[in-house]
Amino acid sequence: MSMSLTPDHFRKSGFGLVPSPAPFLTPRPERRRPESRSSDLSSNRQDRDKEVNVQVLLRCRPLSDEEQRANVPRVISCNEHRREVTVLQSVANKQVDRVFSFDKVFGPKAQQRSIYDQAIAPIVNEVLDGFNCTVFAYGQTGTGKTYTMEGGMRNKGGDLPAEAGVIPRAVRQIFDILEAQNADYSMKVTFLELYNEEITDLLASEDNSRSIDDRQKRPVSLMEDGKGCVVLRGLEEEVVRSHSVFSITVHIKESNIGEEELIKCGKLNLVDLAGSENISRSGAREANQKISKTVLLKDLFLEIDRMKEDVRAARERNGVYVPHDRFAQEEAEKKARAQKIEQLEIELNLNEKEVDRFRELYMSEQEEKLEVTSELKDCKVNLEKSNKDLLDLREQYRVAISTLKEKEFIISKLLYSENSLVERAKELRNGLQSASEDITSLFTTLEFEVVADGTGLGTCQATKALESRIRKMADAYSSGIESLKEFANAMKENSSSDLEQLNATISSQVSAIEQLLAVTVSEAQSSIEDIQNSLREQEHILYISTQQQEKGLERSLRHTQVISKATMDFFDDINVQASKVMNVLEESQTKQSDWLNNFHQTFQEQTAREEKQALEDITKILGNMTSRRTAHVMEASRSMQGMRTDEHKKMQQEMSYIHQASSDANKELRRHAEEVKRNFMADSFSVAESRVVMETVLQECSDKVNRSKEQLENAQSKVSDLNRSSALGVEAAVREKISINNVAQQQFLSASSAVDEEFCGRTVDVMAAVEDSLTRDQESTKEMDAMATLCMNQLKTIQEKHGESIASIRSKADKCLTQDYEVDEDTSSRPERRVISVPSMSSIEKMRMSFPAAANGSVEEEGENVGHRLSSPSKWSHHHHQMTESKNPQLVHSSRAPLGDVN
Ligand SMILES: Nc1ncnc2c1ncn2[C@@H]1O[C@H](COP(=O)(O)OP(=O)(O)OP(=O)(O)O)[C@@H](O)[C@H]1O
């Protein structure tokens, strides 16, 4: 037997038994897959099934007890591993074997369970996945087709027996799987027999009697088989020619997607074909003997489908019944439904208008979005431009800052110099004041000296003091210049420090501006990012709302289509029913008209006959004729009443049909209307939601744009304020410093000019004093020269004339010197005073003036030296002392000990 898993209308599969010279069993090496042989069949099955829709499997039954007893030779050898069947043949004592390949080979030891698990269970799984599959058994009579498909049905306490075939196992597997999945399902089973080109529903109880009757009527020929046995030839052929089709249709509720219910529908046909050798042998299909078995099977399947369609149509026809009392109600419901449909159409129109409005709103929002995007782009461009301007301004600001730094440095230096100069000018002024006081005191002293002394010695001391004062003044002037230099340096340092301070202030302002700019830029960027995010969000929301609207539209369209289809079906049904009613009415009218015609004809014939008879016997027949007419009319009216009753019944039946159809349509319409209403409510709700969300998002977007605009304006105003304030601060500081510098400069100039004037005045005074002292010195020198000449003459005279009176002269000289010394003795501790207190030459000369003229020659010589020596009083005494010691030892000696020589 071979089992073929063949394609059905949509897909698959088959089964076949026993090798025979059939097209199925031709070697097909292209179907073999060596690489997949070793692997598990069940695991590879799905992959193969994707490519191969028809599989041919072979099952070889074991030899029966009878065959074993008869020692029937084996003619077939199965190789399950290689999936090959070898037909053993010996021709002329030569072994000529033929090898056939199949998709799967089951040997004699294969059990029902393993065959089912390997070959049928995957197909049942695919049926439960929603595919249509067919398994049919094909082979010669007695090869085990029925055993394989049905098997032993003996039940062992609820479990399937080991010999149970494909059909009970498939049913059991389907129930087990669906119950395990706790699925919501329905299963329909038909068991049809195709017998003598007629279909019999084996599960329909009322048809059994007829088929049994039909079969009982069939002639059976009783024949001898030549071996002493009797064969029921006719019965055998007819029985083996029957095909059986066991169909399982499964509807499984898959899941709900929204309002829709998904239902999987799968169908499994398990076909047990008639013995393959009997079709040609029976003679019933002589014309088809040459037809290939594929064509035959196709024929059979088409016929099976046709029969199934007939059965379904018959069932549907018989199942539709509309009671009369529901007709009026359904009519009313129909009207209400029509109104409802109108209302729904109006609502649908309104919905469509609303959808159009939403679409326009969406388009306008898209346009607004585009505008916002363009504004954002403009804003970006402006921002970039302002950033560029800001960079330029920053560069200019940096240049200005560097210039300011330079100027500030110079200003700080100048300020420091000015301060130092002022300080130094003050010190110098003090110095000059003290110097002037000193000079004043000096002049006072000088005047005093001049007044007190009146000689060249006081003038010399005054000159020395003047020189020392001038030196001091020069020192003070140089120190003042030094201090001025220091003051200038200090001013320079002060200027640099001030400039550095200014620089630090400006740099801090610059950094503050930069920070402010950075913060502003980051804020602007964050606001731009916020705007972009909100735009993206808006896009997303618009996209979602559009999708939802589209879904809602699709849903409403679908429901509208369903409603219109249902309405169309309903009106078609009504048309059909109306046409049926019209047919019935026409039929009844034609029947009535026929009957009336017949009646008229009969009436005319009878009237003619009666008229003829009436001529013969008017009085006798007239009464009979009247009674007969009355009876005839009564009969006609009765028959008409019966016909009308039938018609009324038919009409009632048709009206009940219509009522049923309209109630069904009404229900469906109501359901669809509710569904449409629900969908519409959901759509409107989602649209309102999306509108609210879009409005809020747009509001947020506009708020963000306004905020960013305000931030930008704030930043710009802050930057400008900062620039202005920094510029004003810098300008004010610079002006202040410049004014301070100017004031300091003025002060410095005035102080320096005052000091200069004072110094010049002092210098002029000193110079005048010096000149005065010089002239005085010259005059005193001249006087002293004259006096020295006079003294020298007198000394020469004194030396020449009188040496004796030296003692007296010495004593007198001692006395004079002692007196002079006493007069000129210095009371102060200063050495100058001691110098000044040295006895002057005039006093000596005055003393000499009292001596005779003999001593004048030696005095003249000495007087020249004394006159010269007077110009340098400090040296003079010393030189005079030496001279007296070297040139006139007597004089020196006498000067040291005047009284000694004299005595
Ligand atoms: N694999 C098997 N193991 C044991 N017995 C089997 C096997 N296959 C078939 N048989 C037996 O062989 C006999 C014939 O089988 P079956 O009636 O199923 O053949 P068939 O092909 O259906 O014949 P037909 O075409 O006349 O219907 C039966 O008695 C059955 O029990």
The ligand as an SDF file (V2000), in Angstrom:
LIG
                    3D

 31 33  0  0  0  0  0  0  0  0999 V2000
    0.1620   -3.8620    8.7020 N   0  0  0  0  0  0  0  0  0  0  0  0
   -0.6820   -4.8850    8.9170 C   0  0  0  0  0  0  0  0  0  0  0  0
   -0.5090   -5.7100    9.9530 N   0  0  0  0  0  0  0  0  0  0  0  0
   -1.3270   -6.7250   10.1890 C   0  0  0  0  0  0  0  0  0  0  0  0
   -2.4080   -6.9840    9.4380 N   0  0  0  0  0  0  0  0  0  0  0  0
   -2.6610   -6.1850    8.3850 C   0  0  0  0  0  0  0  0  0  0  0  0
   -1.8120   -5.1160    8.0600 C   0  0  0  0  0  0  0  0  0  0  0  0
   -2.3030   -4.4960    6.9570 N   0  0  0  0  0  0  0  0  0  0  0  0
   -3.4060   -5.1910    6.6000 C   0  0  0  0  0  0  0  0  0  0  0  0
   -3.6330   -6.2010    7.4570 N   0  0  0  0  0  0  0  0  0  0  0  0
   -4.7210   -7.1140    7.3840 C   0  0  0  0  0  0  0  0  0  0  0  0
   -4.8960   -7.3880    6.0220 O   0  0  0  0  0  0  0  0  0  0  0  0
   -6.2670   -7.5370    5.7220 C   0  0  0  0  0  0  0  0  0  0  0  0
   -6.6350   -6.6520    4.5460 C   0  0  0  0  0  0  0  0  0  0  0  0
   -6.4920   -5.3720    4.9430 O   0  0  0  0  0  0  0  0  0  0  0  0
   -7.4450   -4.2170    4.5150 P   0  0  0  0  0  0  0  0  0  0  0  0
   -8.8830   -4.6460    4.5140 O   0  0  0  0  0  0  0  0  0  0  0  0
   -7.1170   -3.0630    5.3020 O   0  0  0  0  0  0  0  0  0  0  0  0
   -7.0430   -4.0450    3.0210 O   0  0  0  0  0  0  0  0  0  0  0  0
   -7.5680   -2.9750    2.0240 P   0  0  0  0  0  0  0  0  0  0  0  0
   -6.4260   -2.4900    1.2510 O   0  0  0  0  0  0  0  0  0  0  0  0
   -8.3470   -2.0040    2.7410 O   0  0  0  0  0  0  0  0  0  0  0  0
   -8.4770   -3.7870    1.0600 O   0  0  0  0  0  0  0  0  0  0  0  0
   -9.7130   -3.2720    0.2380 P   0  0  0  0  0  0  0  0  0  0  0  0
   -9.1440   -2.5070   -0.9130 O   0  0  0  0  0  0  0  0  0  0  0  0
  -10.4010   -4.4610   -0.2040 O   0  0  0  0  0  0  0  0  0  0  0  0
  -10.4680   -2.3950    1.1450 O   0  0  0  0  0  0  0  0  0  0  0  0
   -7.0280   -7.1930    6.9690 C   0  0  0  0  0  0  0  0  0  0  0  0
   -7.4340   -8.3570    7.5850 O   0  0  0  0  0  0  0  0  0  0  0  0
   -6.0030   -6.4940    7.8320 C   0  0  0  0  0  0  0  0  0  0  0  0
   -6.2350   -6.8220    9.1950 O   0  0  0  0  0  0  0  0  0  0  0  0
  1  2  1  0
  2  3  1  0
  2  7  2  0
  3  4  2  0
  4  5  1  0
  5  6  2  0
  6  7  1  0
  6 10  1  0
  7  8  1  0
  8  9  2  0
  9 10  1  0
 10 11  1  0
 11 12  1  0
 11 30  1  0
 12 13  1  0
 13 14  1  0
 13 28  1  0
 14 15  1  0
 15 16  1  0
 16 17  2  0
 16 18  1  0
 16 19  1  0
 19 20  1  0
 20 21  2  0
 20 22  1  0
 20 23  1  0
 23 24  1  0
 24 25  2  0
 24 26  1  0
 24 27  1  0
 28 29  1  0
 28 30  1  0
 30 31  1  0
M  END
$$$$
